[in-house]
Amino acid sequence: MKEGKIRFNTIFVSDQVPVDPRVDELKKWCERFQKSGLTPEFEGNYTGNLSFRSKEEFIITASGLKNKQNLSNDCFVYVKNYDQQSNTVYVEGRRQPSSESVMHYLIYKARKEVNAVFHGHNKAIVMNAEKLGLRVTEKEYESGTTALATEALKALDDNKLVVLQNHGFVSLGGTMKEAGELALATLKRGKELANFRG
């Protein structure tokens, strides 16, 4: 699992911390994901990234968070726009946005019914994807790349949860609760399969 490398340009439109009452709900989901092992630690940072649609675009966890529990508001970034030609993400906030911001952006653009995108990592889900009946991306790409974002979008099609080959998973929902509970239910099924095999 390679995580956390920013592969796009970032332009800070302002250093204003995102203001949205739903940030508190996202904080709770970040905590639940970490406690459940869906955003495991890797090289000193906790992996995965969670976002929800807000106004023009979306609010997402910042890159390189040492912990995803008890987060402050400045641990979130408001992604305002993405220019594919220059590979530039325009943001409001005080930190770099998640390395997978492009993937979130493309999903929100393509899936108008989606209001939350949760990306995590867990072996029980990734290794049991076929048995869980989950679609898996055809190709494996490095994290943070436009290629991975495009491949994820292709695999998602009309699905709400897909596995990124040898990487992690993406869970979508009309609400944060829907995206989060889908991931947790999939984790439970994956663990049951792992124990049964074990």
FITORVO-757607 format. One record per residue (C-alpha): residue number from 0; x, y, z; residue in one letter. Coordinates in steps of 0.02 Angstrom, whole numbers. Layout:
<nodes>
i->NUM; x->X; y->Y; z->Z; aa->A
...
</nodes>
This chain:
<nodes>
i->0; x->0; y->0; z->0; aa->M
i->1; x->80; y->163; z->-58; aa->K
i->2; x->-14; y->313; z->3; aa->E
i->3; x->-1; y->499; z->23; aa->G
i->4; x->101; y->562; z->-125; aa->K
i->5; x->24; y->720; z->-200; aa->I
i->6; x->31; y->707; z->-389; aa->R
i->7; x->-62; y->865; z->-435; aa->F
i->8; x->-32; y->1052; z->-420; aa->N
i->9; x->-125; y->1143; z->-281; aa->T
i->10; x->-180; y->1323; z->-287; aa->I
i->11; x->-247; y->1394; z->-124; aa->F
i->12; x->-390; y->1513; z->-165; aa->V
i->13; x->-393; y->1560; z->20; aa->S
i->14; x->-332; y->1494; z->188; aa->D
i->15; x->-509; y->1491; z->259; aa->Q
i->16; x->-550; y->1331; z->352; aa->V
i->17; x->-705; y->1245; z->278; aa->P
i->18; x->-866; y->1304; z->360; aa->V
i->19; x->-1006; y->1176; z->351; aa->D
i->20; x->-1103; y->1100; z->497; aa->P
i->21; x->-1082; y->928; z->417; aa->R
i->22; x->-894; y->932; z->451; aa->V
i->23; x->-937; y->868; z->626; aa->D
i->24; x->-1021; y->716; z->550; aa->E
i->25; x->-870; y->685; z->439; aa->L
i->26; x->-757; y->692; z->593; aa->K
i->27; x->-861; y->553; z->672; aa->K
i->28; x->-845; y->446; z->516; aa->W
i->29; x->-657; y->474; z->512; aa->C
i->30; x->-649; y->412; z->691; aa->E
i->31; x->-759; y->260; z->656; aa->R
i->32; x->-657; y->213; z->503; aa->F
i->33; x->-494; y->223; z->601; aa->Q
i->34; x->-562; y->121; z->747; aa->K
i->35; x->-632; y->-10; z->627; aa->S
i->36; x->-467; y->-30; z->535; aa->G
i->37; x->-530; y->46; z->373; aa->L
i->38; x->-398; y->185; z->374; aa->T
i->39; x->-245; y->93; z->443; aa->P
i->40; x->-80; y->175; z->487; aa->E
i->41; x->57; y->171; z->356; aa->F
i->42; x->228; y->252; z->377; aa->E
i->43; x->168; y->365; z->518; aa->G
i->44; x->8; y->429; z->436; aa->N
i->45; x->-168; y->360; z->433; aa->Y
i->46; x->-220; y->311; z->258; aa->T
i->47; x->-385; y->336; z->168; aa->G
i->48; x->-486; y->492; z->134; aa->N
i->49; x->-666; y->540; z->164; aa->L
i->50; x->-768; y->679; z->85; aa->S
i->51; x->-943; y->747; z->62; aa->F
i->52; x->-1020; y->858; z->-70; aa->R
i->53; x->-1034; y->1039; z->-15; aa->S
i->54; x->-1099; y->1186; z->-117; aa->K
i->55; x->-993; y->1198; z->-276; aa->E
i->56; x->-884; y->1045; z->-246; aa->E
i->57; x->-833; y->948; z->-89; aa->F
i->58; x->-746; y->948; z->80; aa->I
i->59; x->-612; y->815; z->105; aa->I
i->60; x->-487; y->759; z->236; aa->T
i->61; x->-315; y->840; z->221; aa->A
i->62; x->-163; y->743; z->164; aa->S
i->63; x->-41; y->665; z->289; aa->G
i->64; x->-149; y->660; z->445; aa->L
i->65; x->-56; y->578; z->590; aa->K
i->66; x->-221; y->528; z->668; aa->N
i->67; x->-402; y->526; z->611; aa->K
i->68; x->-476; y->542; z->785; aa->Q
i->69; x->-518; y->707; z->873; aa->N
i->70; x->-488; y->805; z->713; aa->L
i->71; x->-495; y->995; z->712; aa->S
i->72; x->-582; y->1092; z->574; aa->N
i->73; x->-417; y->1136; z->491; aa->D
i->74; x->-390; y->951; z->454; aa->C
i->75; x->-516; y->971; z->312; aa->F
i->76; x->-499; y->1057; z->145; aa->V
i->77; x->-632; y->1128; z->30; aa->Y
i->78; x->-595; y->1075; z->-149; aa->V
i->79; x->-671; y->1209; z->-260; aa->K
i->80; x->-618; y->1149; z->-432; aa->N
i->81; x->-500; y->1040; z->-533; aa->Y
i->82; x->-422; y->1081; z->-701; aa->D
i->83; x->-376; y->919; z->-787; aa->Q
i->84; x->-271; y->1000; z->-922; aa->Q
i->85; x->-150; y->1078; z->-797; aa->S
i->86; x->-183; y->943; z->-665; aa->N
i->87; x->-220; y->1080; z->-538; aa->T
i->88; x->-334; y->1071; z->-386; aa->V
i->89; x->-405; y->1236; z->-320; aa->Y
i->90; x->-439; y->1235; z->-133; aa->V
i->91; x->-485; y->1333; z->21; aa->E
i->92; x->-397; y->1282; z->181; aa->G
i->93; x->-232; y->1276; z->272; aa->R
i->94; x->-168; y->1104; z->221; aa->R
i->95; x->-139; y->1005; z->63; aa->Q
i->96; x->-296; y->910; z->12; aa->P
i->97; x->-296; y->720; z->11; aa->S
i->98; x->-186; y->640; z->-122; aa->S
i->99; x->-344; y->559; z->-194; aa->E
i->100; x->-438; y->724; z->-218; aa->S
i->101; x->-443; y->699; z->-407; aa->V
i->102; x->-532; y->532; z->-385; aa->M
i->103; x->-663; y->612; z->-272; aa->H
i->104; x->-684; y->756; z->-396; aa->Y
i->105; x->-713; y->640; z->-546; aa->L
i->106; x->-839; y->535; z->-448; aa->I
i->107; x->-940; y->686; z->-393; aa->Y
i->108; x->-941; y->753; z->-571; aa->K
i->109; x->-1001; y->588; z->-645; aa->A
i->110; x->-1122; y->533; z->-509; aa->R
i->111; x->-1241; y->674; z->-467; aa->K
i->112; x->-1336; y->566; z->-341; aa->E
i->113; x->-1178; y->538; z->-238; aa->V
i->114; x->-1151; y->655; z->-90; aa->N
i->115; x->-1014; y->559; z->2; aa->A
i->116; x->-858; y->468; z->-56; aa->V
i->117; x->-761; y->364; z->71; aa->F
i->118; x->-595; y->283; z->21; aa->H
i->119; x->-512; y->160; z->138; aa->G
i->120; x->-397; y->10; z->150; aa->H
i->121; x->-428; y->-160; z->225; aa->N
i->122; x->-358; y->-331; z->177; aa->K
i->123; x->-518; y->-423; z->224; aa->A
i->124; x->-610; y->-323; z->91; aa->I
i->125; x->-474; y->-316; z->-43; aa->V
i->126; x->-424; y->-501; z->-32; aa->M
i->127; x->-603; y->-563; z->-27; aa->N
i->128; x->-672; y->-447; z->-161; aa->A
i->129; x->-723; y->-587; z->-278; aa->E
i->130; x->-809; y->-688; z->-142; aa->K
i->131; x->-897; y->-531; z->-84; aa->L
i->132; x->-961; y->-504; z->-261; aa->G
i->133; x->-871; y->-338; z->-277; aa->L
i->134; x->-810; y->-264; z->-438; aa->R
i->135; x->-621; y->-239; z->-447; aa->V
i->136; x->-529; y->-116; z->-558; aa->T
i->137; x->-454; y->-202; z->-710; aa->E
i->138; x->-285; y->-119; z->-693; aa->K
i->139; x->-176; y->-68; z->-547; aa->E
i->140; x->-112; y->111; z->-541; aa->Y
i->141; x->-11; y->209; z->-415; aa->E
i->142; x->-109; y->303; z->-283; aa->S
i->143; x->-147; y->485; z->-315; aa->G
i->144; x->-136; y->472; z->-504; aa->T
i->145; x->-267; y->530; z->-629; aa->T
i->146; x->-253; y->354; z->-704; aa->A
i->147; x->-311; y->275; z->-540; aa->L
i->148; x->-452; y->403; z->-524; aa->A
i->149; x->-511; y->364; z->-702; aa->T
i->150; x->-497; y->176; z->-674; aa->E
i->151; x->-598; y->189; z->-512; aa->A
i->152; x->-734; y->287; z->-601; aa->L
i->153; x->-741; y->157; z->-740; aa->K
i->154; x->-758; y->13; z->-616; aa->A
i->155; x->-889; y->104; z->-514; aa->L
i->156; x->-1009; y->124; z->-660; aa->D
i->157; x->-1175; y->109; z->-565; aa->D
i->158; x->-1097; y->19; z->-415; aa->N
i->159; x->-1084; y->96; z->-242; aa->K
i->160; x->-930; y->3; z->-181; aa->L
i->161; x->-782; y->-59; z->-282; aa->V
i->162; x->-609; y->-123; z->-243; aa->V
i->163; x->-454; y->-39; z->-315; aa->L
i->164; x->-339; y->-181; z->-366; aa->Q
i->165; x->-204; y->-214; z->-232; aa->N
i->166; x->-245; y->-47; z->-152; aa->H
i->167; x->-409; y->-18; z->-60; aa->G
i->168; x->-593; y->18; z->-87; aa->F
i->169; x->-710; y->162; z->-127; aa->V
i->170; x->-883; y->172; z->-49; aa->S
i->171; x->-1016; y->295; z->-110; aa->L
i->172; x->-1178; y->356; z->-36; aa->G
i->173; x->-1317; y->482; z->-52; aa->G
i->174; x->-1268; y->526; z->127; aa->T
i->175; x->-1113; y->501; z->234; aa->M
i->176; x->-1210; y->374; z->337; aa->K
i->177; x->-1249; y->273; z->181; aa->E
i->178; x->-1068; y->272; z->120; aa->A
i->179; x->-1001; y->233; z->294; aa->G
i->180; x->-1123; y->95; z->337; aa->E
i->181; x->-1097; y->12; z->169; aa->L
i->182; x->-909; y->5; z->201; aa->A
i->183; x->-933; y->-61; z->379; aa->L
i->184; x->-1056; y->-195; z->321; aa->A
i->185; x->-934; y->-248; z->184; aa->T
i->186; x->-794; y->-256; z->312; aa->L
i->187; x->-899; y->-368; z->425; aa->K
i->188; x->-935; y->-487; z->281; aa->R
i->189; x->-752; y->-486; z->230; aa->G
i->190; x->-694; y->-528; z->407; aa->K
i->191; x->-819; y->-671; z->416; aa->E
i->192; x->-749; y->-742; z->254; aa->L
i->193; x->-570; y->-719; z->315; aa->A
i->194; x->-607; y->-809; z->479; aa->N
i->195; x->-699; y->-949; z->390; aa->F
i->196; x->-551; y->-973; z->273; aa->R
i->197; x->-428; y->-951; z->413; aa->G
</nodes>
